[in-house]
Amino acid sequence: QVQLVESGGGLVRTGDSLRLSCAASGRTSNSYAMGWFRQAPGKEREFIAAITSTSGSRYYADSVKGRFTISRDSAKNTAYLQMNSLKPEDTAVYYCAANGVFWTRIASGWNYWGQGTQVTVSS
């Protein structure tokens, strides 16, 4: 089992930045791929970014490429999502996810989830 706890959400203005954190604990959490998803009211959960456990390769949704950066600190068992140039359409609940070796853009393909943190971007 892997437990995930997100933090760092909040209310910001257009153009501002935020950094979300995802603290992982449990069995060999550092061997898991980590990902970030978001879900706006009335919409499906959307893939944002993923980072692999082995090579540290990073993958992004087109909607956030160039603005968001995913990273991980293995010593702290923590993944991060640095969000720059935020837009009102980035408003959503952001979820951290963990999986085995493989990552996927499909939410149902991830095994472990955090409780979510709200990000609200005002215009």
DSSP file (Angstrom, degrees, kcal/mol; ACC not computed):
  #  RESIDUE AA STRUCTURE BP1 BP2  ACC     N-H-->O    O-->H-N    N-H-->O    O-->H-N    TCO  KAPPA ALPHA  PHI   PSI    X-CA   Y-CA   Z-CA
    1    1 A Q              0   0    0      0, 0.0    26,-1.8     0, 0.0     2,-0.4   0.000 360.0 360.0 360.0 144.6    0.0    0.0    0.0
    2    2 A V  E     -A   26   0A   0     24,-0.2     2,-0.4    96,-0.1    24,-0.2  -0.995 360.0-154.9-125.4 131.1    1.0    3.6   -0.7
    3    3 A Q  E     -A   25   0A   0     22,-3.2    22,-2.1    -2,-0.4     2,-0.4  -0.896  10.2-165.2-107.4 137.4   -0.5    6.6    1.0
    4    4 A L  E     -A   24   0A   0    109,-0.5     2,-0.4    -2,-0.4   111,-0.4  -0.971   8.3-174.5-126.2 134.9   -0.5   10.0   -0.7
    5    5 A V  E     -A   23   0A   0     18,-1.8    18,-2.6    -2,-0.4     2,-0.2  -0.971  11.1-157.3-131.4 117.6   -1.1   13.4    0.9
    6    6 A E  E     +A   22   0A   0     -2,-0.4     2,-0.3    16,-0.2    16,-0.2  -0.579  17.4 165.0 -89.9 154.7   -1.3   16.5   -1.3
    7    7 A S  E     +A   21   0A   0     14,-2.0    14,-2.8    -2,-0.2   110,-0.1  -0.971  39.3  69.8-155.9 165.8   -0.7   20.1   -0.1
    8    8 A G        +     0   0    0     -2,-0.3    11,-0.3     1,-0.3    14,-0.0   0.381  59.3 134.5 106.9  -3.8   -0.1   23.5   -1.5
    9    9 A G        +     0   0    0     12,-0.1     2,-0.3     9,-0.1    -1,-0.3  -0.169  22.2 127.2 -70.8 172.2   -3.4   24.4   -3.1
   10   10 A G  E     -d  119   0B   0    108,-0.8   110,-2.8   107,-0.1     2,-0.5  -0.989  57.6 -57.8 168.3-170.6   -5.0   27.7   -2.7
   11   11 A L  E     +d  120   0B   0     -2,-0.3     2,-0.3   108,-0.2   110,-0.2  -0.905  56.4 159.8-104.1 122.7   -6.6   30.8   -4.3
   12   12 A V  E     -d  121   0B   0    108,-2.9   110,-3.0    -2,-0.5     2,-0.2  -0.814  34.5-109.0-133.9 174.0   -4.4   32.8   -6.7
   13   13 A R  E >   -d  122   0B   0     -2,-0.3     3,-2.3   108,-0.2    73,-0.2  -0.653  49.7 -74.6-102.8 162.3   -4.7   35.3   -9.5
   14   14 A T  T 3  S+     0   0    0    108,-1.8    73,-0.2     1,-0.3    -1,-0.1  -0.295 121.0  22.7 -53.9 132.1   -4.2   34.8  -13.2
   15   15 A G  T 3  S+     0   0    0     71,-3.1    70,-0.7     1,-0.3    -1,-0.3   0.231  96.9 121.9  93.0 -13.6   -0.5   34.6  -14.0
   16   16 A D    <   -     0   0    0     -3,-2.3    70,-2.3    70,-0.2     2,-0.3  -0.151  54.5-127.2 -75.1 174.5    0.5   33.6  -10.5
   17   17 A S        -     0   0    0     67,-0.2     2,-0.3    68,-0.2    67,-0.2  -0.890  21.3-178.6-123.1 154.5    2.4   30.4   -9.5
   18   18 A L  E     - B   0  83A   0     65,-2.3    65,-3.5    -2,-0.3     2,-0.5  -0.984  15.6-147.6-144.7 151.5    1.8   27.6   -7.1
   19   19 A R  E     - B   0  82A   0     -2,-0.3     2,-0.3   -11,-0.3    63,-0.2  -0.975  13.4-159.1-122.8 119.7    3.7   24.5   -6.1
   20   20 A L  E     - B   0  81A   0     61,-2.6    61,-2.2    -2,-0.5     2,-0.3  -0.717   6.6-156.6 -92.6 145.3    1.8   21.4   -5.1
   21   21 A S  E     -AB   7  80A   0    -14,-2.8   -14,-2.0    -2,-0.3     2,-0.4  -0.912   8.4-164.0-120.6 150.0    3.4   18.7   -3.0
   22   22 A C  E     -AB   6  79A   0     57,-2.4    57,-2.3    -2,-0.3     2,-0.5  -0.905   9.1-158.9-135.3 105.0    2.5   15.0   -2.7
   23   23 A A  E     -AB   5  78A   0    -18,-2.6   -18,-1.8    -2,-0.4     2,-0.4  -0.741  12.5-161.1 -87.6 124.7    4.0   13.2    0.3
   24   24 A A  E     +A    4   0A   0     53,-3.2     2,-0.3    -2,-0.5   -20,-0.2  -0.826  13.9 171.1-108.1 144.0    4.1    9.5   -0.2
   25   25 A S  E     +A    3   0A   0    -22,-2.1   -22,-3.2    -2,-0.4     2,-0.3  -0.974  32.6  58.1-144.6 158.8    4.5    6.8    2.4
   26   26 A G  E >  S+A    2   0A   0     -2,-0.3     3,-1.0   -24,-0.2     2,-0.3  -0.766  87.1   3.0 119.1-166.1    4.3    3.1    2.4
   27   27 A R  T 3  S-     0   0    0    -26,-1.8     4,-0.1    -2,-0.3    -2,-0.1  -0.388 122.5 -34.2 -67.3 118.1    5.9    0.1    0.8
   28   28 A T  T >  S+     0   0    0     -2,-0.3     3,-1.9     1,-0.1    -1,-0.3   0.828  75.2 169.1  41.5  49.4    8.7    1.1   -1.6
   29   29 A S  G X   +     0   0    0     -3,-1.0     3,-1.5     1,-0.3    -1,-0.1   0.786  68.2  65.9 -63.2 -25.5    6.9    4.3   -2.7
   30   30 A N  G 3  S+     0   0    0      1,-0.3    -1,-0.3    44,-0.1    -2,-0.1   0.647  92.3  62.2 -71.2 -12.7   10.0    5.5   -4.4
   31   31 A S  G <  S+     0   0    0     -3,-1.9     2,-0.3    -4,-0.1    -1,-0.3   0.406  89.3  94.3 -90.4   3.4    9.7    2.6   -7.0
   32   32 A Y  S <  S-     0   0    0     -3,-1.5     2,-0.2    -4,-0.1    68,-0.2  -0.689  78.4-118.6 -97.8 145.7    6.4    4.0   -8.2
   33   33 A A  E     -E   99   0B   0     67,-2.1    66,-2.0    66,-0.9     2,-0.4  -0.574  34.1-146.8 -69.6 145.1    5.6    6.2  -11.1
   34   34 A M  E     +EF  98  51B   0     17,-2.4    17,-2.8    -2,-0.2     2,-0.3  -0.918  19.8 176.5-119.8 145.5    3.9    9.4   -9.8
   35   35 A G  E     -EF  97  50B   0     62,-2.7    62,-2.6    -2,-0.4     2,-0.4  -0.947  22.1-139.3-143.9 164.4    1.3   11.5  -11.5
   36   36 A W  E     +EF  96  49B   0     13,-2.9    12,-2.6    -2,-0.3    13,-1.7  -0.991  21.7 173.6-126.1 135.6   -0.9   14.5  -11.2
   37   37 A F  E     -EF  95  47B   0     58,-2.7    58,-2.8    -2,-0.4     2,-0.3  -0.847  12.2-154.7-127.7 166.1   -4.5   14.7  -12.4
   38   38 A R  E     -EF  94  46B   0      8,-2.1     8,-3.7    -2,-0.3     2,-0.4  -0.987   3.1-161.3-142.5 156.1   -7.1   17.4  -11.9
   39   39 A Q  E     -E   93   0B   0     54,-2.2    54,-2.4    -2,-0.3     6,-0.2  -0.952   4.4-163.4-142.0 118.2  -10.9   17.5  -11.9
   40   40 A A    >   -     0   0    0      4,-0.4     3,-2.3    -2,-0.4    52,-0.1  -0.627  46.9 -74.9 -93.2 157.6  -13.1   20.5  -12.4
   41   41 A P  T 3  S+     0   0    0      0, 0.0    -1,-0.1     0, 0.0     3,-0.1  -0.277 118.9   7.0 -55.3 130.2  -16.8   20.5  -11.5
   42   42 A G  T 3  S+     0   0    0      1,-0.3     2,-0.3    -3,-0.1    -3,-0.0   0.504 112.7 101.7  77.7   4.3  -18.9   18.5  -13.9
   43   43 A K  S <  S-     0   0    0     -3,-2.3    -1,-0.3     1,-0.1     2,-0.1  -0.791  74.7-102.7-119.3 162.5  -15.8   17.2  -15.8
   44   44 A E        -     0   0    0     -2,-0.3    -4,-0.4     1,-0.1     2,-0.3  -0.380  50.1 -85.8 -76.5 159.9  -13.9   14.0  -15.9
   45   45 A R        -     0   0    0     -6,-0.2     2,-0.4    -2,-0.1    62,-0.3  -0.513  51.9-150.2 -68.3 131.3  -10.6   13.6  -14.1
   46   46 A E  E     -F   38   0B   0     -8,-3.7    -8,-2.1    -2,-0.3     2,-0.2  -0.873  11.5-119.1-115.4 133.5   -7.9   14.9  -16.5
   47   47 A F  E     +F   37   0B   0     -2,-0.4   -10,-0.2    58,-0.4     3,-0.1  -0.464  34.7 167.0 -67.0 137.2   -4.2   13.8  -16.8
   48   48 A I  E     -     0   0B   0    -12,-2.6    13,-2.5     1,-0.4     2,-0.3   0.719  56.2 -23.3-115.4 -54.4   -1.8   16.6  -16.1
   49   49 A A  E     -FG  36  60B   0    -13,-1.7   -13,-2.9    11,-0.2    -1,-0.4  -0.992  47.9-164.0-160.8 156.9    1.7   15.1  -15.7
   50   50 A A  E     -FG  35  59B   0      9,-2.1     9,-2.3    -2,-0.3     2,-0.4  -0.991   3.0-163.2-146.6 152.1    3.6   12.0  -14.8
   51   51 A I  E     -FG  34  58B   0    -17,-2.8   -17,-2.4    -2,-0.3     7,-0.2  -0.998  21.5-129.8-136.6 133.0    7.2   11.1  -13.8
   52   52 A T        -     0   0    0      5,-2.1   -19,-0.1    -2,-0.4   -20,-0.1  -0.348   8.6-134.5 -81.4 163.0    8.7    7.6  -13.9
   53   53 A S  S    S+     0   0    0     48,-0.4    -1,-0.1   -22,-0.2   -21,-0.1   0.753  96.7  42.1 -85.9 -26.1   10.5    6.0  -11.1
   54   54 A T  S    S+     0   0    0     47,-0.2   -22,-0.0   -23,-0.1    47,-0.0   0.967 130.0  12.7 -88.6 -70.1   13.4    4.6  -13.1
   55   55 A S  S    S-     0   0    0      2,-0.0    -2,-0.1     1,-0.0     3,-0.1   0.637  91.6-125.8 -85.5 -13.7   14.6    7.2  -15.6
   56   56 A G        +     0   0    0      1,-0.2    -3,-0.1    15,-0.0    16,-0.1   0.723  47.5 170.0  73.4  19.8   12.7   10.1  -14.2
   57   57 A S        -     0   0    0     -6,-0.1    -5,-2.1     1,-0.1     2,-0.4  -0.354  21.2-144.1 -64.8 146.9   11.2   10.8  -17.6
   58   58 A R  E     -G   51   0B   0     -7,-0.2     2,-0.4    -3,-0.1    -7,-0.2  -0.899  15.4-171.1-121.1 144.4    8.4   13.3  -17.6
   59   59 A Y  E     -G   50   0B   0     -9,-2.3    -9,-2.1    -2,-0.4     2,-0.3  -0.985   7.4-170.9-135.8 143.0    5.2   13.5  -19.5
   60   60 A Y  E     -G   49   0B   0     -2,-0.4   -11,-0.2   -11,-0.2     2,-0.2  -0.940  27.3-112.0-135.7 153.0    2.7   16.3  -19.8
   61   61 A A    >>  -     0   0    0    -13,-2.5     3,-1.5    -2,-0.3     4,-1.2  -0.569  35.8-119.4 -73.5 148.3   -0.8   17.1  -21.1
   62   62 A D  T 34 S+     0   0    0      1,-0.3     3,-0.3    -2,-0.2    -1,-0.1   0.834 110.5  65.5 -58.7 -32.2   -0.7   19.6  -23.9
   63   63 A S  T 34 S+     0   0    0      1,-0.2    -1,-0.3     3,-0.0   -15,-0.1   0.696 114.7  27.6 -66.6 -19.1   -2.8   22.0  -21.9
   64   64 A V  T X> S+     0   0    0     -3,-1.5     4,-2.4   -16,-0.2     3,-2.4   0.452  84.9 128.3-121.3  -4.6    0.0   22.5  -19.3
   65   65 A K  T 3< S+     0   0    0     -4,-1.2     4,-0.1     1,-0.3   -16,-0.0  -0.317  81.2  16.7 -59.5 131.3    3.2   21.9  -21.3
   66   66 A G  T 34 S+     0   0    0      2,-0.5    -1,-0.3     1,-0.1     3,-0.1   0.222 126.0  58.0  89.9 -14.6    5.6   24.7  -20.8
   67   67 A R  T <4 S+     0   0    0     -3,-2.4    17,-1.9     1,-0.2     2,-0.3   0.702  99.6  52.2-112.9 -35.0    3.8   26.0  -17.8
   68   68 A F  E  <  -C   83   0A   0     -4,-2.4    -2,-0.5    15,-0.2     2,-0.4  -0.807  60.5-166.1-109.0 146.8    3.8   23.1  -15.3
   69   69 A T  E     -C   82   0A   0     13,-2.4    13,-3.0    -2,-0.3     2,-0.4  -0.991   5.8-155.9-133.6 126.5    6.8   21.0  -14.2
   70   70 A I  E     +C   81   0A   0     -2,-0.4     2,-0.3    11,-0.2    11,-0.2  -0.799  24.0 159.2 -97.6 142.2    6.6   17.7  -12.4
   71   71 A S  E     -C   80   0A   0      9,-1.8     9,-2.9    -2,-0.4     2,-0.3  -0.946  22.6-148.1-150.5 170.5    9.5   16.6  -10.2
   72   72 A R  E     -C   79   0A   0     -2,-0.3     2,-0.6     7,-0.3     7,-0.2  -0.998   8.9-152.0-146.7 147.4   10.3   14.2   -7.4
   73   73 A D  E >>> -C   78   0A   0      5,-3.2     5,-1.8    -2,-0.3     3,-0.8  -0.928  10.6-169.3-117.5 102.3   12.6   14.1   -4.4
   74   74 A S  G >45S+     0   0    0     -2,-0.6     3,-0.6     1,-0.3    -1,-0.1   0.839  84.6  59.5 -64.0 -33.3   13.3   10.5   -3.7
   75   75 A A  G 345S+     0   0    0      1,-0.2    -1,-0.3    -3,-0.1   -45,-0.0   0.826 115.4  35.5 -64.6 -30.2   15.0   11.3   -0.4
   76   76 A K  G <45S-     0   0    0     -3,-0.8    -1,-0.2     2,-0.2    -2,-0.2   0.412 103.8-128.3-101.7   0.4   11.8   12.9    0.9
   77   77 A N  T <<5 +     0   0    0     -4,-0.7   -53,-3.2    -3,-0.6     2,-0.4   0.909  66.6 132.6  52.3  44.0    9.4   10.5   -0.9
   78   78 A T  E   < -BC  23  73A   0     -5,-1.8    -5,-3.2   -55,-0.2     2,-0.3  -0.978  45.2-159.2-132.9 138.1    7.7   13.6   -2.3
   79   79 A A  E     -BC  22  72A   0    -57,-2.3   -57,-2.4    -2,-0.4     2,-0.3  -0.846  15.4-158.3-109.9 152.8    6.5   14.6   -5.7
   80   80 A Y  E     -BC  21  71A   0     -9,-2.9    -9,-1.8    -2,-0.3     2,-0.4  -0.911  15.8-158.7-130.1 154.8    5.9   18.2   -6.8
   81   81 A L  E     -BC  20  70A   0    -61,-2.2   -61,-2.6    -2,-0.3     2,-0.6  -0.895  12.7-161.4-132.7 105.7    3.9   20.0   -9.4
   82   82 A Q  E     -BC  19  69A   0    -13,-3.0   -13,-2.4    -2,-0.4     2,-0.6  -0.775  10.4-165.8 -85.9 122.2    5.2   23.5  -10.1
   83   83 A M  E     +BC  18  68A   0    -65,-3.5   -65,-2.3    -2,-0.6     2,-0.3  -0.945  10.0 176.2-117.2 116.6    2.5   25.5  -11.8
   84   84 A N        +     0   0    0    -17,-1.9   -67,-0.2    -2,-0.6   -68,-0.1  -0.749  59.8  21.5-114.2 163.0    3.4   28.8  -13.5
   85   85 A S  S    S-     0   0    0    -70,-0.7    -1,-0.2    -2,-0.3   -68,-0.2   0.907  84.2-159.0  49.2  50.5    1.4   31.3  -15.5
   86   86 A L        -     0   0    0    -70,-2.3   -71,-3.1    -3,-0.2   -70,-0.2  -0.266   8.2-160.5 -66.1 146.3   -1.9   30.0  -14.0
   87   87 A K    >   -     0   0    0    -73,-0.2     3,-2.1   -72,-0.1     4,-0.2  -0.838  32.9-108.7-122.4 158.6   -5.1   30.6  -15.8
   88   88 A P  G >  S+     0   0    0      0, 0.0     3,-1.8     0, 0.0    33,-0.4   0.847 117.8  63.2 -56.3 -32.7   -8.7   30.5  -14.7
   89   89 A E  G 3  S+     0   0    0      1,-0.3   -49,-0.0   -49,-0.0    -3,-0.0   0.561  89.1  69.3 -71.8  -5.7   -9.2   27.3  -16.6
   90   90 A D  G <  S+     0   0    0     -3,-2.1    -1,-0.3    31,-0.1     2,-0.2   0.509  71.0 120.9 -83.2  -5.9   -6.6   25.6  -14.4
   91   91 A T    <   +     0   0    0     -3,-1.8     2,-0.3    -4,-0.2    29,-0.2  -0.422  40.7 104.0 -63.0 124.9   -9.2   25.8  -11.5
   92   92 A A  E    S- H   0 119B   0     27,-2.1    27,-2.7    -2,-0.2     2,-0.6  -0.968  77.1 -77.4-178.7 172.0   -9.8   22.3  -10.3
   93   93 A V  E     -EH  39 118B   0    -54,-2.4   -54,-2.2    -2,-0.3     2,-0.5  -0.865  48.9-145.4 -88.0 127.5   -9.2   19.8   -7.5
   94   94 A Y  E     -EH  38 117B   0     23,-3.1    23,-2.0    -2,-0.6     2,-0.4  -0.832  14.5-164.5-101.9 131.0   -5.7   18.5   -8.1
   95   95 A Y  E     -E   37   0B   0    -58,-2.8   -58,-2.7    -2,-0.5     2,-0.3  -0.913  11.9-144.1-117.7 139.4   -4.9   14.8   -7.3
   96   96 A C  E     -E   36   0B   0     -2,-0.4    18,-2.1   -60,-0.2     2,-0.3  -0.776  23.1-171.4 -94.0 145.3   -1.7   13.0   -6.8
   97   97 A A  E     -EI  35 113B   0    -62,-2.6   -62,-2.7    -2,-0.3     2,-0.3  -0.970  11.3-160.9-138.5 152.9   -1.5    9.4   -8.0
   98   98 A A  E     +EI  34 112B   0     14,-2.0    14,-2.2    -2,-0.3    13,-0.9  -0.974  14.2 169.8-133.9 149.7    1.0    6.6   -7.8
   99   99 A N  E     -E   33   0B   0    -66,-2.0   -66,-0.9     1,-0.4    11,-0.1  -0.847  37.4 -87.4-145.2 177.0    1.3    3.4   -9.8
  100  100 A G  S    S-     0   0    0     -2,-0.3   -67,-2.1   -68,-0.2    -1,-0.4   0.446  81.3 -50.5 -66.6-141.7    3.6    0.5  -10.4
  101  101 A V  S    S+     0   0    0    -69,-0.2   -48,-0.4   -49,-0.1   -47,-0.2   0.863 120.7  67.4 -67.5 -36.0    6.4    0.8  -13.0
  102  102 A F        -     0   0    0    -50,-0.1     2,-0.3   -69,-0.1   -69,-0.2  -0.544  64.3-155.8 -94.2 151.5    4.1    2.1  -15.7
  103  103 A W        -     0   0    0     -2,-0.2     2,-0.3    -4,-0.1   -53,-0.1  -0.792  10.4-173.0-116.0 163.8    2.3    5.3  -16.1
  104  104 A T        -     0   0    0     -2,-0.3     5,-0.0     2,-0.1     6,-0.0  -0.986  34.3-130.2-152.7 154.8   -0.8    6.1  -18.1
  105  105 A R  S    S+     0   0    0     -2,-0.3     2,-0.5   -58,-0.1   -58,-0.4   0.505  86.8  93.6 -81.6  -4.7   -2.9    9.1  -19.1
  106  106 A I    >   -     0   0    0      1,-0.1     3,-1.7   -60,-0.1     4,-0.2  -0.800  70.0-148.1 -96.2 124.1   -6.0    7.2  -18.0
  107  107 A A  G >  S+     0   0    0     -2,-0.5     3,-1.9   -62,-0.3    -1,-0.1   0.862  95.5  60.6 -59.8 -38.5   -7.1    7.9  -14.4
  108  108 A S  G 3  S+     0   0    0      1,-0.3    -1,-0.3    -3,-0.1    -3,-0.0   0.633  93.6  67.9 -67.0 -11.4   -8.5    4.4  -13.9
  109  109 A G  G <  S+     0   0    0     -3,-1.7     2,-0.4    -5,-0.0    -1,-0.3   0.481  82.7  88.2 -86.2  -2.8   -5.0    3.0  -14.6
  110  110 A W    <   -     0   0    0     -3,-1.9   -11,-0.2    -4,-0.2     3,-0.1  -0.784  60.1-159.0-100.0 142.2   -3.5    4.4  -11.4
  111  111 A N        +     0   0    0    -13,-0.9     2,-0.4    -2,-0.4   -12,-0.2   0.821  69.9  42.8 -89.8 -34.4   -3.7    2.4   -8.2
  112  112 A Y  E     -I   98   0B   0    -14,-2.2   -14,-2.0  -111,-0.0     2,-0.3  -0.921  61.4-176.4-125.8 142.5   -3.2    4.9   -5.5
  113  113 A W  E     -I   97   0B   0     -2,-0.4  -109,-0.5   -16,-0.2   -16,-0.2  -0.968  18.2-135.2-136.4 147.9   -4.7    8.4   -5.0
  114  114 A G        -     0   0    0    -18,-2.1  -109,-0.2    -2,-0.3     3,-0.1  -0.307  37.5-102.4 -86.4-177.7   -4.4   11.3   -2.6
  115  115 A Q        -     0   0    0   -111,-0.4  -110,-0.1     1,-0.2   -20,-0.1   0.629  62.6-116.1 -84.9 -14.5   -7.4   13.2   -1.2
  116  116 A G        -     0   0    0    -20,-0.1     2,-0.4     1,-0.0   -21,-0.2   0.081  16.6-126.8  96.4 152.0   -7.0   16.2   -3.5
  117  117 A T  E     - H   0  94B   0    -23,-2.0   -23,-3.1  -110,-0.1     2,-0.3  -0.999  24.0-120.2-137.3 136.3   -6.2   19.8   -3.0
  118  118 A Q  E     - H   0  93B   0     -2,-0.4  -108,-0.8   -25,-0.2     2,-0.5  -0.571  23.5-172.1 -82.2 132.4   -8.2   22.7   -4.4
  119  119 A V  E     -dH  10  92B   0    -27,-2.7   -27,-2.1    -2,-0.3     2,-0.5  -0.993   4.8-176.6-121.1 123.4   -6.6   25.2   -6.8
  120  120 A T  E     -d   11   0B   0   -110,-2.8  -108,-2.9    -2,-0.5     2,-0.6  -0.983   6.8-166.9-124.0 125.8   -8.7   28.3   -7.7
  121  121 A V  E     -d   12   0B   0     -2,-0.5     2,-0.2   -33,-0.4  -108,-0.2  -0.948  10.4-154.8-114.9 116.8   -7.4   30.8  -10.2
  122  122 A S  E      d   13   0B   0   -110,-3.0  -108,-1.8    -2,-0.6    -2,-0.0  -0.611 360.0 360.0 -90.9 150.3   -9.3   34.1  -10.3
  123  123 A S              0   0    0     -2,-0.2    -1,-0.1  -110,-0.2  -110,-0.1   0.446 360.0 360.0 -89.7 360.0   -9.4   36.3  -13.4
